[in-house]
Amino acid sequence: QLQLAESGGGSVQAGGSLRLSCAASGYSYSTYSMGWFRQAPGKEREGVAAIGTDGSTAYADSVKGRFTISKDSAKNTLYLQMNSLKPEDTGMYYCAADLELGMTATQVLGATYYGMDYWGKGTLVFVSS
């Protein structure tokens, strides 16, 4: 069983930066695809950034050029560097992982809740104007 624990959320003014972390534990298989998803109040959960099993990355159009996803396999930790934050980036950010071999970053980005094997509990990001 893989456990995911997000951290790094908080409150920041527009234009500021935050770095989210997602620590994975409980499973030794390191080659799994991962992604960051967010859910704003009253809206559906959406993919923000993802890393596929082939190392490819994908981003939602709304965050391209501002967010960067990275993974430290030695530390079993996924990161999301968020720069130039906007009020519309506000929401609960979730980390998710899938063990399917060959899953691309684009597939992860478009995954629904049931399309990913494991989810963290989320970390809240609030961006004030």
C-alpha positions in Angstrom: 0.0 0.0 0.0 1.4 3.4 -1.0 0.9 6.3 1.3 1.2 9.9 0.0 1.5 12.9 2.2 1.4 16.5 0.8 2.9 19.5 2.5 3.9 23.1 1.7 0.6 24.7 1.2 -0.3 28.0 2.7 -1.4 31.5 2.1 0.4 33.8 -0.3 -0.2 37.0 -2.1 -0.6 37.1 -5.9 2.7 37.0 -7.6 4.3 34.9 -4.9 5.6 31.4 -4.9 5.1 28.1 -3.0 6.7 24.7 -3.3 4.5 21.7 -2.6 6.0 18.4 -1.6 4.5 14.9 -1.7 6.3 12.2 0.3 5.6 8.6 -0.8 6.1 5.7 1.5 5.0 2.1 2.0 5.8 0.7 -1.4 9.2 -0.1 -2.8 8.4 0.0 -6.5 9.7 3.3 -7.7 8.6 3.5 -11.3 5.1 4.9 -11.0 3.6 7.9 -12.6 2.6 10.8 -10.4 0.7 14.0 -10.6 -0.6 17.1 -8.9 -4.3 17.8 -9.0 -6.3 20.7 -7.5 -9.9 21.4 -6.6 -11.2 24.9 -6.2 -14.4 25.5 -4.2 -17.4 24.6 -6.3 -15.3 23.2 -9.1 -14.3 19.8 -10.2 -10.8 18.3 -9.5 -8.4 19.0 -12.4 -4.9 17.9 -13.3 -2.3 20.5 -12.9 1.0 18.8 -13.6 2.2 15.2 -14.1 5.2 13.0 -14.6 4.8 9.7 -16.6 6.7 6.5 -16.1 8.9 7.5 -19.1 9.9 10.7 -17.3 7.8 12.9 -19.5 6.0 15.9 -18.0 2.7 17.6 -18.8 1.0 20.7 -17.5 -2.4 22.2 -17.6 -2.5 25.2 -20.0 -3.4 27.5 -17.1 -0.1 26.8 -15.3 2.4 26.4 -18.1 5.4 28.5 -17.6 4.6 29.1 -14.0 4.6 25.7 -12.4 7.3 23.0 -12.5 6.9 19.4 -11.4 9.9 17.3 -10.4 10.6 14.1 -8.7 13.4 13.0 -6.4 13.4 9.2 -6.6 16.0 8.8 -4.0 13.8 10.6 -1.5 10.5 9.2 -2.9 9.3 12.8 -3.1 7.3 14.7 -5.7 7.5 18.5 -5.9 5.5 21.2 -7.4 7.2 24.6 -7.7 4.6 27.3 -8.2 5.6 30.7 -9.2 3.7 33.8 -10.2 0.7 32.6 -8.3 -2.7 34.0 -9.1 -5.9 34.0 -7.1 -7.4 31.4 -9.5 -4.7 29.0 -8.3 -6.5 28.8 -5.0 -7.6 25.4 -4.0 -6.8 22.1 -2.4 -3.9 20.4 -4.0 -3.6 16.7 -4.1 -0.8 14.3 -5.0 -1.7 11.1 -6.8 0.2 8.0 -8.1 -0.6 5.2 -10.4 1.3 1.9 -10.8 0.3 1.2 -14.4 3.4 0.7 -16.5 3.7 2.9 -19.5 1.3 5.6 -18.3 2.2 8.9 -19.8 2.2 12.3 -18.2 -0.7 13.3 -20.5 -2.7 10.4 -19.4 -2.1 11.2 -15.7 -3.0 14.8 -16.3 -6.4 13.8 -17.7 -7.1 11.1 -15.1 -10.2 11.2 -12.9 -10.2 10.3 -9.3 -10.8 6.6 -10.1 -8.1 6.7 -12.7 -5.3 7.0 -10.2 -4.4 4.2 -7.7 -3.4 6.3 -4.7 -4.2 9.8 -3.4 -2.9 12.0 -0.6 -5.2 14.0 1.7 -4.3 17.3 0.1 -2.7 20.6 1.1 -4.5 23.9 0.9 -3.2 26.8 -1.2 -4.8 30.3 -0.9 -3.7 33.1 -3.1 -4.9 36.6 -2.2 -5.2 39.4 -4.7 
